[in-house]
């Protein structure tokens, strides 16, 4: 019976005009650390709507770029910036014309303590021992954090308080483990279904740092992988956009969200 079914499906595929969708494949996706949680949710939704499967590998955008450059077998790259996907296209390691912005990230200053009002004045007052952030040379959110500190004129004042994580996940861990009272994190790391469920945060005004446009690109290895191609298309679907919004991201055409302090919600 199984043999007959496979033969029947194969014959049906040959008669269709879209053979790429006829055979289930697996795509290996390189995902920037800040996007790991929404990527898992989007991958699950994608697998529920297709016959394909997805494997995710997370890290800082800089480290993932280096891995791809050195031959890592990824099909799609979800970066936390626009520059690294563009570099891969220029270097012939990604498909020209496939690069697209899939999300705009939001930087937040976060503490694990509930009911605390934090903002720019919190940084100016300096009433804390450690401030976590991602490495600005490797992680776009780390660069944005550095720009915020510079915009507020606090580069020297906070130099001795900063602890640098390799990526945004490590910066988040510094705060959750008590190694830093405050940390610059991605909104997606602290929201569940659009609500802050632990701690307090300040949504950093985008006027204090460069935009965090996050681009995806189809890598050369994924050119003939239908799972990779269909996943790239799915990133702009209504379902994927809904997931993005629930994690605090915006997409092209969205109005920018409110800027302010957010406290833990009840329930």
C-alpha positions as CSV (number, residue, x, y, z in Angstrom):
1,X,0.0,0.0,0.0
2,X,2.8,2.4,0.9
3,X,4.6,1.7,-2.4
4,X,1.4,2.3,-4.3
5,X,0.8,5.6,-2.5
6,X,4.3,6.8,-3.2
7,X,3.9,5.9,-6.9
8,X,0.5,7.6,-7.0
9,X,1.9,10.8,-5.5
10,X,4.9,10.8,-7.8
11,X,2.6,10.4,-10.8
12,X,0.4,13.2,-9.5
13,X,3.4,15.5,-9.1
14,X,4.5,14.9,-12.7
15,X,1.1,16.2,-13.8
16,X,1.1,19.4,-11.8
17,X,2.6,22.7,-12.7
18,X,4.4,23.1,-9.3
19,X,6.7,20.1,-8.8
20,X,8.7,21.8,-6.1
21,X,5.9,21.2,-3.6
22,X,5.5,17.5,-4.4
23,X,8.4,16.2,-2.4
24,X,9.0,16.9,1.3
25,X,12.4,18.4,2.0
26,X,14.2,19.8,5.0
27,X,15.7,23.3,5.2
28,X,18.5,24.3,7.6
29,X,18.0,27.8,8.7
30,X,20.7,30.0,10.3
31,X,18.9,32.3,12.8
32,X,20.2,35.4,14.6
33,X,20.0,34.9,18.4
34,X,17.4,37.7,19.0
35,X,15.0,35.9,16.6
36,X,15.3,32.4,18.0
37,X,11.9,32.3,19.7
38,X,9.8,33.7,16.9
39,X,11.7,31.6,14.4
40,X,10.7,28.5,16.3
41,X,7.0,29.6,16.3
42,X,7.2,30.4,12.6
43,X,8.9,27.1,11.8
44,X,6.2,25.2,13.6
45,X,3.4,27.1,11.7
46,X,5.2,26.5,8.4
47,X,5.5,22.7,9.1
48,X,1.8,22.6,10.0
49,X,1.0,24.1,6.6
50,X,3.4,22.2,4.4
51,X,5.0,18.7,4.1
52,X,8.5,20.2,4.6
53,X,10.5,20.4,7.8
54,X,12.9,23.0,9.2
55,X,16.0,22.8,11.4
56,X,17.1,26.0,13.2
57,X,20.7,26.9,14.3
58,X,21.1,30.1,16.2
59,X,24.0,32.4,16.9
60,X,25.2,36.0,16.6
61,X,24.7,37.3,13.0
62,X,28.5,37.8,12.8
63,X,29.3,34.3,13.8
64,X,26.6,32.8,11.5
65,X,28.0,34.9,8.6
66,X,31.5,33.5,9.3
67,X,30.1,30.0,9.4
68,X,28.3,30.4,6.0
69,X,31.4,32.0,4.5
70,X,33.4,29.0,5.6
71,X,31.0,26.5,4.1
72,X,28.4,25.7,6.8
73,X,25.5,23.9,5.0
74,X,22.7,26.4,5.6
75,X,19.9,27.0,3.2
76,X,18.5,30.3,4.5
77,X,20.0,33.0,6.7
78,X,17.8,35.1,9.0
79,X,20.2,37.9,10.0
80,X,19.6,40.7,12.5
81,X,20.9,43.3,10.1
82,X,21.0,44.1,6.4
83,X,24.7,44.2,5.8
84,X,25.7,40.5,6.2
85,X,23.0,39.1,3.8
86,X,24.1,41.8,1.3
87,X,27.7,40.7,1.7
88,X,26.8,37.1,1.1
89,X,25.0,38.0,-2.1
90,X,28.1,40.0,-3.2
91,X,30.3,37.1,-2.4
92,X,28.2,34.7,-4.5
93,X,27.1,32.7,-1.4
94,X,23.5,33.9,-1.5
95,X,21.0,34.3,-4.4
96,X,20.8,37.7,-5.9
97,X,17.3,39.2,-5.6
98,X,16.3,37.0,-2.7
99,X,17.3,39.4,0.1
100,X,14.3,40.9,1.9
101,X,13.5,42.6,5.2
102,X,11.4,40.2,7.3
103,X,11.2,42.3,10.5
104,X,12.2,45.5,12.3
105,X,13.6,44.8,15.7
106,X,12.9,46.7,18.9
107,X,15.6,47.3,21.5
108,X,14.6,47.3,25.2
109,X,16.3,48.0,28.5
110,X,15.2,45.3,30.8
111,X,15.4,44.3,34.4
112,X,14.1,41.1,36.0
113,X,12.5,43.0,38.8
114,X,8.8,43.6,38.6
115,X,7.1,47.0,38.9
116,X,10.2,49.1,38.3
117,X,10.1,52.3,36.2
118,X,13.2,52.4,34.0
119,X,14.2,54.8,31.3
120,X,17.0,57.0,30.1
121,X,17.3,58.6,33.6
122,X,18.0,55.2,35.0
123,X,21.1,55.0,32.9
124,X,22.1,58.6,33.7
125,X,21.7,58.0,37.5
126,X,24.0,54.9,37.2
127,X,22.5,53.3,40.3
128,X,23.5,49.8,39.3
129,X,26.6,47.7,39.2
130,X,26.4,45.9,35.9
131,X,24.7,46.7,32.5
132,X,24.6,43.8,30.0
133,X,24.7,44.2,26.2
134,X,25.6,42.1,23.2
135,X,29.0,42.5,21.4
136,X,28.6,45.5,19.1
137,X,31.1,43.9,16.6
138,X,29.1,40.7,16.2
139,X,25.4,41.6,17.1
140,X,23.3,44.4,15.6
141,X,21.4,44.7,18.9
142,X,24.8,45.2,20.6
143,X,25.6,47.9,18.2
144,X,22.3,49.6,18.8
145,X,22.9,49.4,22.5
146,X,26.3,51.1,22.1
147,X,24.6,53.8,20.0
148,X,22.0,54.5,22.7
149,X,24.7,54.9,25.3
150,X,26.6,57.2,23.0
151,X,23.5,59.2,22.1
152,X,22.9,59.8,25.8
153,X,26.5,60.9,26.3
154,X,27.2,58.1,28.7
155,X,30.0,56.2,27.0
156,X,32.6,57.0,29.6
157,X,30.3,57.1,32.6
158,X,29.1,53.5,31.9
159,X,32.4,52.0,30.6
160,X,33.2,50.3,33.9
161,X,29.6,48.9,34.3
162,X,29.1,47.2,31.0
163,X,29.3,43.4,30.6
164,X,29.5,42.2,27.0
165,X,27.8,39.0,25.8
166,X,28.8,37.3,22.6
167,X,25.2,37.7,21.4
168,X,21.8,39.0,22.6
169,X,20.9,35.7,24.2
170,X,23.9,35.9,26.5
171,X,23.1,39.5,27.3
172,X,19.6,38.3,28.4
173,X,21.1,35.5,30.4
174,X,23.3,37.9,32.3
175,X,20.2,39.6,33.6
176,X,18.2,36.5,34.3
177,X,21.1,35.0,36.3
178,X,21.6,38.1,38.4
179,X,25.0,38.9,36.8
180,X,23.6,42.2,35.7
181,X,20.8,44.3,37.1
182,X,19.9,45.8,33.7
183,X,20.5,44.7,30.2
184,X,19.8,45.8,26.6
185,X,17.8,43.0,25.1
186,X,15.5,42.4,22.1
187,X,11.8,42.9,22.9
188,X,11.2,39.4,21.5
189,X,13.1,37.9,24.3
190,X,10.8,39.3,27.1
191,X,7.4,39.2,25.5
192,X,4.9,36.3,25.3
193,X,1.9,36.8,23.1
194,X,2.7,40.5,23.1
195,X,2.8,40.9,26.8
196,X,5.6,41.3,29.3
197,X,5.2,38.5,31.8
198,X,8.3,39.0,33.9
199,X,10.3,42.1,35.0
200,X,10.1,45.7,33.7
201,X,11.4,47.3,30.6
202,X,11.9,50.5,28.7
203,X,11.2,50.4,25.0
204,X,14.1,52.4,23.7
205,X,13.2,55.2,21.4
206,X,14.4,54.5,17.8
207,X,15.7,58.0,17.6
208,X,18.6,56.9,19.8
209,X,20.0,54.3,17.5
210,X,20.1,53.2,13.9
211,X,17.1,51.1,12.7
212,X,17.3,47.4,13.3
213,X,16.1,46.1,10.0
214,X,16.5,42.4,9.9
215,X,17.0,40.8,6.5
216,X,16.6,37.2,5.2
217,X,18.4,35.8,2.2
218,X,18.2,32.5,0.3
219,X,21.7,30.9,0.4
220,X,23.2,29.2,-2.7
221,X,22.7,25.8,-1.1
222,X,19.0,26.5,-0.8
223,X,18.5,27.4,-4.5
224,X,17.1,24.0,-5.4
225,X,15.6,23.2,-2.0
226,X,11.8,23.7,-2.1
227,X,11.5,23.8,1.7
228,X,13.9,26.7,1.8
229,X,12.2,28.6,-1.0
230,X,8.7,28.1,0.5
231,X,10.0,29.1,3.9
232,X,11.2,32.4,2.5
233,X,7.8,33.0,1.0
234,X,6.0,32.0,4.3
235,X,8.0,34.7,6.2
236,X,5.8,37.3,4.6
237,X,2.5,35.5,5.1
238,X,-0.3,36.8,7.4
239,X,0.4,34.0,9.8
240,X,4.1,34.8,10.1
241,X,3.4,38.5,10.4
242,X,1.0,37.8,13.3
243,X,3.7,35.8,15.1
244,X,6.2,38.6,14.5
245,X,3.8,41.2,16.0
246,X,3.2,38.9,19.1
247,X,7.0,39.0,19.8
248,X,7.3,42.8,19.5
249,X,8.5,43.1,16.0
250,X,7.1,45.3,13.3
251,X,7.1,44.8,9.5
252,X,7.1,47.2,6.5
253,X,3.9,49.3,6.6
254,X,3.4,49.0,10.3
255,X,3.1,52.1,12.5
256,X,5.8,52.3,15.1
257,X,4.7,51.2,18.5
258,X,4.5,53.4,21.6
259,X,7.7,54.2,23.4
260,X,7.7,54.0,27.2
261,X,8.1,52.0,30.3
262,X,6.3,48.7,30.4
263,X,5.6,46.8,33.6
264,X,4.6,43.2,34.2
265,X,1.0,42.4,33.4
266,X,-1.4,40.6,35.6
267,X,-2.6,37.1,34.8
